[in-house]
Amino acid sequence: MIIARPANERGHAVHPGLDSWHTFSFSQYHDPKWMGFGPLRVINEDRLAPGAGFPPHRHANMEIISVVLSGALAHRDSTGGEGVLRPGEVQWMSAGHGVEHSEYNGDPDGTTHFLQIWIQPDRVNAEPAYAQRAFDLPGHAGQWVTLASPDGADGSIAIRQQAWLRGCALPKGERVEAALDASRLYWLHVATGEVSIGGQPLSAGDALAFIDEGQTLSIEGVAEASELLWFDLPR
């Protein structure tokens, strides 16, 4: 079964300095049909104006991954983790038994556009942890690059869940394949650009969920440059 999640049907919230689209129920947006997908709980597409951000707040027992699409995101947390995240970098914070953190636009002159992703961990009340790593997706255009995994394989960030997050920079006219195991769940999120799967166009913010599917997908780049995120998840 393949389930479409069009970008324009997501939840939308506008606050001072923040424009946010919610793939799944979050904060004041509630849709019982979209409470998450397996352990994938949140994909928020946020745009922060200069000077805007999220003041210190607390989380527990969640794997929080941030991916900047443009601009810069400044992070600080109570474990001592801090840094400025830019395009091409992935940040992971495991909230564990509890952590306080803040994020602000780190670009004083422009909007910061980023994705914040929450994945439920496979263990609770662990020690909080933080990591930030750069990945060269354009240098591996047309190929999947492992960004996060259970064991940190291939230079990825090790997360506390039996889940893999892969990214791909897909130029126009090139294809990338994804093999589906019917025992797993899969989620494809188009971060930027436009792609086509079997003639079905998908634009930035669009997503597809795959359940009980044992096949190989072929994804073709339609825009000059597109960026994809591929979630391989346990049931």
N, C-alpha and C positions, 0 to 999 in steps of 0.2 A: 504494500500500500504506500502510495506517495501522497503527502499532504502539502499543499501550497500555503505559504504564509506571505501574502503580498505586503510590500512595504507600506502602502497607503491604508492598510487595515490595522496596523499596529496602534497601540495606545500612544497618545501625544500629549505632552505637558509642556507648558511654557511658563517659566518663572523669570524674575529679574536676572538677566545675564545668562540664562540657561534655556536651551531648546532641546527637548529630549523625546525620543521615540522608543517605545517599550515593545519588544517582541513578545514578552510574557508579562503576566500580571505583576505590577510593581507599584508600590506607594498607593496613590489614589486611583490608579487604573486597575480595575479588576474585571477579568473575563474568565469564567469558570472553564471555558474550553482551552484556555491558554495559561495554565498554571506552571508550565515547565515541560520539559521533554526528557524523560529519564532523569539523570542527575543534573542536567542542564537547566538552571533555574532562571537566569537573567541574561539577556542581551540588550543592553541599553545603548542607543546611538545618541551621543550627547555632543552639543556644540556650546562651548563656553566663551562668552565675550571677554575681552581684556579686563583683568581685575576680578573676574567672577570665579566661583569655585564652591567647594563643599567644605565647610568648616569642620573641625574635629568632631567625629562621631564614632560610634562603637559598633563592631560586628563580632560574631562568634561562629565557629564551625561552618565556614564557607571558604572555598577556594575562589579568590577574586583575581581576575586577569584583565589587564588593560592593554589596549592596542591603539596607538595614536595614528590617525590617518593624515592629519595635517596640524601644524602648530606644535605646541609643547605643553606637557602636563607635569606640574610640580607635585611631588608626593612626599609626605612625611608621616611616620607612624610611631607608635609607642614602643616598638621593638628597637628603635634606632635606625630602621630602614628609611632611606630618603634618596631622592634623585629626581632628575628631570627627564621625562620620557619623550622621545621624538619619533617621527615616522621611521619604521624599520626596527623599532625596539618593542619588546614585550615585557610587561611587568607582572609579577605574580606576588600576591600576598595571601598566605594561609592564615585566616583569622584565628584558627585553633580555639583555645579556651577563652579567648577574648583579646581584642586589640582595638586601640583607638587610632584613627588615621584621618588625614585631610588631603584633598586634591584641589589645586588651583590652576588656572590658566598660566602657564609659564612663558607665554609669548605676550609681551606688553603691547604689541602693536597689531595683533590680529586674533581672529577666532581660532580656538583649538577644537578640532573635530576628532572624537575618539569613541571607541567601543569599550564598554565595561561589561565583563562577562562573569557570571557567578556559576560555579559548579559545586554541588553538594559533595563533601568529602566522604571517603569510605571508612573514616574513623573520626571520633569526636574527642574534643578536649585535649588535643595535642598542643605542643608548644607552637606559638605563632612563628611564622617564618616569612622571609621576603627575598626576592631575587629580581634582577633586571638584566635582560640580555638582548643584544642586537642580532638580527637575522637578515641576510641578504637575499630577499625574495627576487628582486629584479635580476640579480646575478645568477639565479637558478630559474629563469623564466620558463614557464611551461612544465615545471616540476613541483611536486609537493615537498614542502620543507616542514619537518616536524618542529613545532614550536613548544609543545608541552606533552609530557608522557608520564606514565607511572614510574619509570626508572631513569629518566633523563637521557635516553638513548639519542645518539646522533647530535649531541650538543644541545638538546632541548632542555627545557626547565622541568624538573621532576615535581609532579603534583601528587596530591594525596587522593587519588581516585584512579580506577582502572579505565581511564579515558585518554584519548589522544586528540590533540588539536594540531591541525596542519594548515599551512597557508600556501597560497600559490599566486604568483604574478603571472597573468595570462595575457599575452599580446594578441592583437587582432589577428584572426585566422589560424592561430595555434590551438591545439587541443591538449587536454589533460584527462587522464582516465582515473576512475575511482572504483575499486572493487568492493562490493557489498557482501557481507556475510549475514545470512538470515538470522543468526543468533544474536546480532548486535543491532543497535540503533544508530542512525546517522542523521546528521543535520548539516545542510549546506547553506551558508550565509554569504551573499554577495556584498562585500564591503564597499567596493567602488566599481564603476564601469558598468558593463553589460556583457552577458554571456548567453549562450543558447545550449539547451539540452534537448536533443531529439526534435529540434524545431521550435521548442518553447523558449521564448525570450525571458530572461531574468535581469532586472536592473538593480542598481545599488539599493540595499535595504530589503530586497526580496529574499525569501528563503524557501527551502524544500526540506521536508522531513521524510525519512525512509524507514518503514517498519515492515518486517518479514519480507525483505527484498533480497534475493540472491541473484545479482546481476552485476555487470560492469557498465558504469556510466561513462559517456564521452561528453566532455564539456568543451565548448568552442568559444574562444574570445570573439566578441563582436565589436566592442569599443576599442580604441587604440590601446588602452591599458586597463586591465581589470584586476581586482584583488579579491581572492576567495578565502573563506575560512571553512574548514571541513572538520566536523566533530564526529569522532568515532567513540560511541558511548556504550556502557553496559546496560542491560535491561534492568 
